Amino acid sequence: GGTGDSGRLGGPERSEGGGGLGGMVTFFFDREDDFREVVGFTKATADAYELDMRVYSNSFFEGLEDLLGSTDVKGIFLGTRRGDPNADSQIFSPSSKGWPVFMRINPIMEWSYHDVWEFLLLCRLPYCSLYDEGYTSLGSVDTTFPNGALLRSDGKYSPAHLLTDPKLERSGRKNCKNTMTRGESEHDMLRTTPTAGLVIIGDEILKAKVEEQNCKFLLKQLRSVGWQVQRVTFVGDVMEDIATAVNDLSQKCDAVLTCGGLGPTLDDVTMKAVAQAIGRKVSTSSELEHAIRSHFGEHTTEHHLKMALVPDGPETVMIPHKLRDGRPSPYPLVRCRNVYILPGVPSVVEKKWDAIRDDLRSLMTPELASVSSATTPESAQSLEAKAATVGEARKVHLQRKTTLEVPFKSCEFQVECRDEAALAALLEEVHSQFGNVSIGSYPQEGGDSVVLSLESKDTSSLMEASTSLREMIVSENQVILQYREDSTLD
């Protein structure tokens, strides 16, 4: 059903209690194919806010004629946003030619999908319970489904405010002649996977003077906790190049990890580069300075203290952590916004991984997921205080991602085959059936076999895809030399 809020000239004053909207005229088109949850929520909201709600069951045109003819309404507030079907681009726009005359007022025209949800959650406003069941856009019962992008591996759906890609807001709205295919909905589910980018820094790496080890280690660890690495960038010890890489990835990914460039010498410029990337200067961290002075004692020099410089401002966080043996690390993990700043020494990076993993988990804590139409004032105030304290849109963005730590699972077939092209059609068939399973093909040394890799967060789909591929391989008289599960190619 359609709804609208109308200003009313000469209407009743706002209620003395301050909890209502003074009898503001609203209207609602109650259809037989509406969700009963929507109808119930609309009526309950009208009562709660003391609205003068007119309910119509005729056409939208006829309802408008009746509304405008029986009241002195001249303008109607709508919830239209740019990008909505048939949306006008103006905040104030006269009604279309041939329609009853009124002014359309679109106050949230420039709001994004996520703007709407941040407003609702932080202001503790009620919303229809269907949004907690995976629905992101509501139409009729026959043409509206839970959004496939919110489908979890346990078969349930995450709440609407956890939708990562706003372009998928209406993907649950289908023409009644269409159906949501399994491949479409489950492929969209992968868009809820948190993403990471790596920036590997050092002239010595680009000049092949040392063998880079951090990249492979971090790729494996991030995959093990369900993070998708989107890009790895290698740069030399040039501050502008590092800053450009960090700025680019920090906007495209949920988290960025840099490795290298944190020492006391002139080529160690990573801290200044990260500061430049976010428009900050560097200043001395008292915590890092204390750790450095405690370690080097009377031998501490200005070069040592260079390692205490960090991007200034509240967005730089010192994260204390313990070493593998349980002792406190003298040097905290440094995160600036969504950028983790790590040294280049592989053994040190490995020691800090547990702290990185735990902090990534804290960023993904489903605080926003717990705030729904049944939010208590205490819990909402806690969220509000947290949002105000953190002051980072990135924090809120991350909390929209899948909140469960779901690792990727994989299986591999090593097939006797000298011509990889002979397997291409099989892989395309599997991909068409299982949109949430990624597929790879890797010819082996010697040229007499190919490894086919399947990977997904959804174990059920992975096993079904594996069974399907096995049957296809056998039907094509191909020989399976080896089968492995949860393996990684070296």
Steps between C-alpha positions, in 0.01 A plus 500: 500500500609857441540755777561870522515781757322825431539839660165643602434873517292601800516151648504412869795595714769254606389290795599640837686183590749564221490142377278548195501698179191707569258307283701535178303358209640175359350256254538130436378274220403167653518223240408133530847403381678713762704334770290497816813601691512821295134575563536435872817707529347793311194510724705462817730783392204727427371439850840543665568834328138622517467526122174569316527200266257461210473142371402442137424182310433656158757608240786732587357767268155480658645502849699814429194671358303418813786608732557834329128566463419435866795684657698815436819302433730670248819303546576132561821368657628188325780257580631503144877476452709554193521173307152383602278394210326803344679732744502869420840663549367803690436541870200720418305390194142569383281196436501361148272641229153348512525412871341682796699815572738494797868559576716190543755553776789254505712584809721188481560514124879497545506239776660166427365164613754498781417859601142389559603210720751701701229758567247238608741314726679790662174688562334185637208519262267202447482318167308209352606161636546363145826696474643274770411195289713581195259725308662823373223643279131429549234462233217249465510155655515334159799695369712563811753256645783510755813644343735225384800718586410455869470122488728340760668163491252368759211570261370801694514865397684790660311826575459760226745747650784248446465521121843596371434602142222761477455420130342172616228674704224394258639161403225332703232676293414285201249511220248228581594322175860471611658285767808548711744242377729333744807625320385863515408508868799306625741690280370820656566351843874523435468876487456492878853361546737752662786608274867574560787651306874456555772757439845338501771765532873496435758569232675179604197300384470673164872452444480130592752541783272319745230238455158642595318278754235718664263495206450123492466483879237774518306366203466162670410645838240741365336225297493278809276753679274567203649819356532545123826664389415720203840636408869486589716800410880504507668840531849629569614732778344807342262686730270626224466152349420343837247774579329451164476123547367531856246766405373293208463172688361655820207633298440175311555247778372458854850459638852567370819344632836661422830318551839670514652843539480544877866511599729782616671574167429754229330246272239416766216734401185292542361688803531834323350350185194367686458838668519668160243258360242611757597868507678492836843580638708273722560552869674306774301230675579512870423130524745407226761740632478340845540153346803611298670672795431199721666272244805709406544686830779756504598400148175639355564742213288725283514230236342251739231754587411533133326166549263667750349725234142418397224683312347745747135522592247273676479263202839351586459217748766318701394138548681319782553130448687201627778299343453132423655405837244711685730790589376852418656638183702817569379644168125535441334438166428830323179555303407828334135497390478171312876474430717262703863615490738205533879460490663313215674227701299179437549356850367822657199507267419141598521592870252784447249295301293393801455867595404588142246217486346597833475865399341406169245305702432802718438711191249238385316477834127507417412796723282650232347162429362492852319830454159430352144609539513351848808698608511599864589860586808380687641297210430775249665760720806277521513474121446873464783577740726256318425653162565849635824392666642311204399761247575270210258425220726203426410348834130505420568371148691201632219408737273453198713210385437139586548482876580130530862397446441255219824365349533396139490124436652337195543172318719404207500238228826411328390371160712318246477733204744649250256749351345739755246613241339153517381587852372852428140400422475296823609797710257732324215259574590482870529879518154544347351275770692628802547876486651519849780254426817642346679276252862487391703289256876458540714300252779315680871478425567236238177574316330167572244610762277790605386592851138618518426705810158573655463747786211646698387610845188288456604143583176351371531668160869408482428131558216500247721673244778251573265205446369650178849564365615150592209348307575717196869408505419129514235532227764653272730200562755720675715344773506658848853453634440657840229674702572734793277705731587828676836511323700786362722481195865569572 
